[in-house]
C-alpha cells in the first residue's frame, strides 16, 4: 500500500486528520469553536495555557493531512505519514504497530 492510499483510507475512515486527533489522540477543539478555512485550530493535550485553550498553539491542515503543535513541536508531515506519526506519538506505537493499527481501523487488513 502506498502512502497516498493509506492517507485516503484514513480520511475516509476518520473524516480528517483533525477529527482523528480529537477522537484518538486527546486533542480538543478550542473553546472558541471550530473555524473553517485552511487551518483547523486544535488544543494540544500536553499544554494548559490560555493560548492553547483557544487553539493558538496547534493546528491541522486537513487538505494536506498534516498537524503541528508549535509549543511541543509535535508534528505529522506528509513525507512520514501524519496519521502514522500521530499514532506513534500519542498511542506510543512503533512504525509497524502504527501501520498495522491504522490498516485494521481502516479495514485494509
C-alpha positions, 0 to 999 in steps of 0.5 A, a space after each residue: 500500500 502506498 502512502 497516498 492510499 493509506 492517507 485516503 483510507 484514513 480520511 475516509 475512515 476518520 473524516 480528517 486528520 483533525 477529527 482523528 486527533 480529537 477522537 484518538 489522540 486527546 486533542 480538543 477543539 478550542 473553546 472558541 469553536 471550530 473555524 473553517 478555512 485552511 487551518 483547523 485550530 486544535 488544543 494540544 493535550 500536553 499544554 494548559 495555557 490560555 493560548 492553547 485553550 483557544 487553539 493558538 498553539 496547534 493546528 491541522 491542515 486537513 487538505 494536506 493531512 498534516 498537524 503541528 503543535 508549535 509549543 511541543 513541536 509535535 508534528 505529522 508531515 506528509 513525507 512520514 505519514 501524519 496519521 502514522 506519526 500521530 499514532 506513534 506519538 500519542 498511542 506510543 506505537 512503533 512504525 509497524 504497530 502504527 501501520 498495522 493499527 491504522 490498516 485494521 481501523 481502516 479495514 485494509 487488513 
